[in-house]
């Protein structure tokens, strides 16, 4: 499901924000540890800002 969304959405940051907002991070593949860490850090920031 997310692959078509990612290819349609050029802006990775917007995709990451949407994934965090709707709880979709668990469905994303984390092949890169740095990227995974960035997603988790962003998720924590988002949850703390609520």
C-alpha positions in Angstrom: 0.0 0.0 0.0 2.7 2.5 0.9 4.9 1.9 -2.2 2.4 3.6 -4.6 2.0 6.4 -2.0 5.8 6.8 -1.9 6.2 6.9 -5.6 3.4 9.4 -6.0 4.8 11.6 -3.2 8.2 13.0 -4.1 8.6 14.7 -0.7 9.9 12.1 1.7 9.5 14.4 4.7 5.8 14.8 4.0 5.4 11.0 3.7 7.2 10.5 7.0 5.0 13.1 8.7 1.8 11.4 7.3 3.2 7.9 8.4 3.8 9.3 11.9 0.5 11.0 12.1 -1.5 7.9 11.1 0.7 5.3 12.8 2.0 3.7 9.7 5.7 3.6 10.7 5.3 -0.1 11.7 4.5 -0.9 8.1 7.5 0.8 6.5 10.7 -1.1 5.8 13.6 0.2 7.8 16.6 -1.0 5.7 18.7 1.9 6.9 19.4 2.3 10.6 20.0 6.1 10.4 16.6 6.5 8.6 14.9 4.3 11.1 16.4 6.4 13.9 15.2 9.6 12.2 11.7 8.2 11.9 11.6 7.2 15.5 13.0 10.6 16.6 10.4 12.4 14.5 7.6 10.2 15.9 8.6 11.0 19.5 8.7 14.8 18.7 5.3 14.5 17.1 3.8 12.7 20.0 5.3 15.1 22.5 3.9 18.1 20.7 0.3 16.8 21.0 
